[in-house]
Every structure is written in C-alpha cells, then in structure tokens.
Amino acid sequence: MEPVDPAPAAPPDREQSPPMTAVKTARPTRSGPRSGPGNRPRNRDRLHGLLMSAPAVAGLVAFVGIPFGYAVVLSFYNVRLGSPMAPSFFGLEQYRRLFTDPDLSGPFLRALLNNLTFAVVVVPLQTGLALALAILLNRKLKAIGLFRSLFFMPVVFPMTLVAVIWRLILARSDQGLLNSALHAVSFGNWGAFDWLGDSATAMASVIVLSVWQGVGFQMVILLAGLQQIPGELYEAAELDRATPWQRFRHVTLPGIRGTLVFVAMLTSVLSFRVFDQVYVLIHGGGLDEDATRTVMYQAVTTAFDQNNIGQASAITVVFFLIVVALTLIQRRVVRPDNED
Amino acid sequence: MATTTTTRAPRRRLRLRRIGDYAVLSVLAFAFVLPVLYLLLGSLKPSDEVLNGLSGFLPTHLSFDNYAHVLDALNSDSTGYFWRFMGISLLVAFVVVTGGLFVNSMAAYGMSRLKWRGREAVFTLVLLLMLVPFESVAVPLFYMFNEQRNTVYVQAIPFVANAFSIYQFHTFFRSIPPSIEEAARLDGAGPWRTFFAIIVPMSKPVFASVAILTFLTQWGAFLWPVLMVSDPSVRPLPLEMSVFQGQQPPDWGQILAFGVLLVLPVLIVFSFFQRWFVQGVASSAVKG
C-alpha cells in the first residue's frame, strides 16, 4: 500500500500543518509520483481524480472561462442585440471610443471617477470603522456576542432592501427621517433636502448605506485576526506600563498587520464591484445618475438599455483589468506576511 | 492600608471602564440598528404614517395589515403572488447551494488528495478563474444565454460551479492527515467511498461555512436576474423587491413589509447558525 503514501520522504508533520499554511506546503505532496511507478492505485486515482473534478471544472470553463474569452472577442466587434446587421470587426475602436469619443467617454470616465471616489472614501472609512468596532468587541464582556451579531446583522441584508430602507431615511421631503431629525436639532432651521438627488450629496449617501451594510463583514475578519494575538504580549506591555495608545501601536497593529492589509485590499476590490444599490436607487429611488453611476452600471445600461454588446464588453474588459490589478496587488502584499 | 488601596483602585477603574465600554457599545449599536428598527416599525404602520418624520417613528398602533396585503392581495395586479417569488428564490438558492457543495467539494477532493498528472495545472486554472469577478462576464453571459431568458435554470446553473468554494474545500482537505485515507484503502474503499463515507462526514465545518456564504450571496443576487428575468412568473424575490419599491405611488408600509419578508429567511438562518456564520466568514476570508 506504500504507493498511496503521497510523500514518504516528507516529514509526517508537514501534512498535519494547520489549514492556514496548507497552500504553501504544496511541494512535498507533489513529489508523490516519483515513488512506485506504474501501480494500479495510481492509474485508478488518475481516472477518479479527473472524474471528480470534471463537473465543477466544466461548469467553471463554461460559465466563467468561455464567457470571459467571449467578452474579449466581443469587445473587438460592433455587436448590437436585436440588430439585423451582422456584427462587424471593429478592432480597438470600442476602446478608442470609450476613452476619446466625447459622447461615450464622458459618462464612462465619469463612472470610473465615481468608482475611484467611492473606493478612496470607503476603503479607509470602512476599514477604520471595522477596526474600531473589532477592538471594542474584542473584550470579555457579558452579552458581547449579542453586540457582535448586531453589528454583523446588516451583512445578511440584500442590497436591494438596504437601498429601500435608506431611500426612506434620506427621503427628500421634510418628513424624511434624517431631514426631520436635523429639523429638530437645528430648532427648525433645517427644512427639506434631497440627499439622494442632489449631486453634491448623492455619492456620500451611497457611501453611507454601503458602509452600513458592509462594515460588519470586515469587522468579523479583523476580530478573528485580533484573537490570534497572544494575550501575553498585552500582559508584557502592561508590565512595561505601556499606555493604551502604545499598546495599540506596538502590539495590536503589528499583530494584525497582515489581516488589516488583506481587509483593505478586499474592500477595495469589492468597492469596485459596487452595482446593486446604485442601480436600484437610480431606477426609482431618485438618485442622481451622473454623480453615482459606476463602471458596472455603465456596462449594464450599455448592454441592456442601448443593446450595445460590443461597447459593454469593452467596458467589462477594462473593469476586469482594474479588478485583477487590485487582486494581484492584494496577493503580492498579503503573501509575504503570512509566511512567518 | 496602603496595599488595599493599590489593589482596589485598579479594580474600580476596571469596573468604570467596563461601564464605559457598555455605554459606547450601546450608543453605537443603537445608531447601527436604527435603520433595521425603522424597517420593522414601518412595516407595522399604516402606509401614510411611514414617511412621517421623527414624530411618526414610534407608531400609534401596530397591525399586520401590510403583511396580509403583501402575502394575499398582490395577485390583484399582474405581478403575481408573493409566495411565487419566494419559491423561485428558494429554489434557485437550494440548487446553487446543494449542487455547489456536491460538485465543488468533489472537485477539491479530486485535486487535493488524488494523485494524477495535470491536477496542478487544473487547480491553477481554477485559481485563475477565481480572479474573474462575475461582473466582468455578466455581459457576454447575457448575450450567450439570451435565448434562455426568463427561465429558472438560467438563474441557478451558472453559479453551481464556484472557484472560490473549490479553493475553500481544497484548503481544508489538504489539512487532513493522509493516514485516514490509508486506513480506508486498507479496508478496501475506493476514492469515491473514501470521500463520501469518511472525508465528507469529518469536514462538516467547511461544508457549513461554504453553504452559508453561498446562500448569503445567492439570496441577494440581483445583477444576473436584472439582466435575465423580465417575466414575473420566474422573478426572484430581490428583483421583485426593486420592482415593487419602484411602483407609483409607492405604498411604503407594504414595501417595508415586503422587505422584512425578504430578509426573514436569512435572519432565521443567521440566528440559528450564528456561530458558524461568523466563523465561516472569518475563516474563509482570512485564508483567502
């Protein structure tokens, strides 16, 4: 039965390493095929390994791989949905228009700028808030579990519902919750204000509701990171009479640096994918379209409302390149830290 | 005397700090939960009282009329029954979660525990496809499946195979000691029996966390239904929510009752599996 052993040469504890490091211990198992050539179990493994992987891999290729390749191809053509004309080869024309044609590049560049604004505000705001909450909740207090679930709760709310709740809170009439609260604290000096419809506050409104919904997710990840810091470090710091700030700077921050970077990068990737709330609020929520349209919104309306598949594909390819760049940076930054 | 004061002072300070912690947490939690309270209270109010400023925040009398209307009276117009939308959403989520657990765990097992040439290449392909966000294939998928619009299966099938789920299972299976499989093989079990009879039962945590994350994502799915579904008879709940809230004039009480009913299944799942929920999110994210 020895042939089944994946790596006789590897020390036995290598395989039992915790899941965190499992990805990096891939090498020892790889040396498997060298031992015992031409056995029946190995051939059997080959067939069954392929069979077991086939359904999922086929699904991924069919619904991710091929469509992705297709997006690249479509972006080189002038394809319109429901048009009697056959698609014609366009080369890089779609991309050129996207960045230089005044009619098309205006909304597109505005969408890119909106995405950037959203990310630049949301990433530090949400990460900072999540960190503050995680530190507050990382105590041995009674009912701490209740508080943790309260802050996590909005994460399970579908974005379509979140958009509706906040549409009411930010309603433009003087009877909207925020407006009437401001009316009360300003002794009647505040009247009606159109938070969603005013181009100056539209993006801020989307940011507030997005952070509200998403911050619990980041909080939980950071909480898991905080709990991996050994308690002795805090005891030692306390013995050295470190102030709370010093303990935060020299124990907490270094202890969760990797997690924090990961959370910030994850938030930036997710923030580029923002779509649902913007779409719902623009279609029937009175949200200012120009100030809040995102790249994905632009792609969907181009494909769906204007039936311009080629143009929409070019937008999604650009979108993909941005997200991949962010993801690769994330992996590059997070990896070295996990090594130790 | 000196010793008692030095031990007592920190303790009192500790108690004060604890009270301070609770105060800060309570204020924050209240502000945080306010929108949820607004949703709940609003759903129990007559519609004309929902947009009623601060004074109307606490309703004078509560009733479940809005819920009754959403559940029963919706069939008076062309949008169909609420239960129909709920059923579509549940069906799609069920297919995606159960099908996904089956297909993705099996693939991860095949790639992490069975030795065959090319498995590294296949796994690398999975990792590469994990980089592709759904948003960037939505438009070509929409174009490819244009003929299958307004069907139930087109809402579910593309999401069954999931690269991130495979990755999560793969990471977990790698940590299982090989001696377990050796023992199973000595007893004459093949790879399939080893997987289903031994590996699956001992991998409950990862199955739970993948199931929860998949369900959560699928329940709120919006982009794909917006593109693919226009027919109310196969419309999932979140899409109907956005249609319902866009009607003119809006009936706010009913819209909020609809919202509560939309989130209720997830909230029930969340409260039952709260610990797993939070752990699932934390573990999968830290490892990702």
Interface residues (C-beta under 8 A of the other chain):
Chain A: M1 V4 D5 P6 E15 Q16 S17 P18 P19 M20 A22 V23 T25 A26 R30 G32 P33 P41 R42 R44 D45 R46 L47 H48 G49 L50 L51 M52 S53 A54 P55 A56 V57 A58 G59 L60 V61 F63 V64 G65 I66 P67 F68 Y70 A71 L74 V79 L81 L133 L136 L137 R139 L141 G145 F147 R148 S149 L150 F151 F152 M153 P154 V155 V156 F157 P158 M159 T160 L161 A163 V164 I165 W166 R167 L168 I169 A171 S173 D174 Q175 G176 L177 N179 S180 A181 H183 A184 W212 F217 V220 I221 L223 A224 G225 T259 F262 L266 V269 R273 F275 D276 Y279 V280 H283 G284 G285 M296 A299 V300 A303 F304 I309 A312 S313 I315 T316 V317 F319 F320 V323 V324 T327
Chain B: R18 D21 Y22 V24 L25 L28 A29 F32 V33 P35 V36 Y38 L39 G42 V50 L51 N52 G53 L54 S55 G56 F57 V103 N104 M106 A107 Y109 G110 M111 L114 K115 W116 R117 R119 E120 V122 L125 V126 L129 L131 V132 P133 E135 S136 V137 A138 V139 P140 L141 F142 Y143 M144 N146 I157 P158 F159 V160 A161 N162 A163 I166 T171 F172 R174 S175 P177 P178 E181 E182 R185 L186 G190 P191 W192 F195 L216 W219 G220 F222 L223 V226 L227 P238 L239 M241 S242 Q245 G246 W252 I255 L256 G259 L262 V263 V266 L267 F270 S271 Q274 F277 V278 V281 A282 S283 A285 V286 K287 G288
